[in-house]
Amino acid sequence: MWIMDLKEEFNHSRDFVRSVDFTKSDEIINVFEATIRYLGGLLSAYELSKELVFLEKVQELGNALLPSFDSPTGLPYNAWNLT
């Protein structure tokens, strides 16, 4: 949206992201997908826009995902409950 100059839509999405709580989940998530899509997307949005809300949400989600990497093998678990 940012690259396509859809600023109004981007701002709407930014406001939605601000309301997301990445520390709670009613469902089990896929760690790989959350890392590449959510973390990657949030980091890209921050890099393009410099909006701090994206960086704050990266930290929130990263901290919620971090325990999934504490496995006996050292590889992250495939599925994880953020709560």
N, C-alpha and C positions, 0 to 999 in steps of 0.2 A: 504494500500500500504506500509506504514511504517513497520507494523508488518510482512508483507510478504517479506520484504527486496527488494521491488521494488522502489529503491531510485530514479532512473531516472524518472519514472512515477510520483512519489511523488513530485519531484522537478518541473516537468512540471505543475502539479496541483497547487503547491504552487505559481508558477509564474502567473497562471491564477487567483487564488484567490486574489493576489495582485492587479490585474486590475479591480476587481469587485467593483462597487460603490453601497453600500447598502443604500445610502441616497436617491436614486431615483428608481422609479419603474413605468413602463408603465401599470402595472396591479395591481389589488388588491391581496394581499397575505393572506394566512391563518396564523394567529398569532401562533396557536398551532404548526402547522407543521414547521414554520420558527424557532420557539424556540427549538423544540426537534431535528430537523434535521440540520439546519444551525448553530445555536449557539452551540448545542451539538457536532456537527461534528468539528467545528472550535476549540472548547475547547479541544476536544480529540486530534486533530492534534497538537495543541500547547503542551499539556501535554506529548505527545510522542516525539515530535521533538525539542521542546524548540525554535522553529522558531517564532520570535516576530511578524511577519506579521499576524499570525493567531490570536494572542492576540489583535492586533490593529483592525483587522476586527471584532472580537467579540465585542469590545467596540463600533465600528461604527454601527454595526447592533443593538446592545442592545440599544444604544441611539435613533436609528430610531424607534425601537419597543416600547420604553418606553411610549410614549403618548397613545398607544393603551390600556394601563392599567388604564388610567384616565377616567373611565366610571362611570355612576351614581351608578352602583351596586358594583363597586370595582373589578369586574371581567373583564378581558381583552375582548375587542371586538373580535369577531370571525374572521372578515375580516378587513384588514387595508391597506391603501395606504401609502407607505413609504414616498412619496413626500408630 
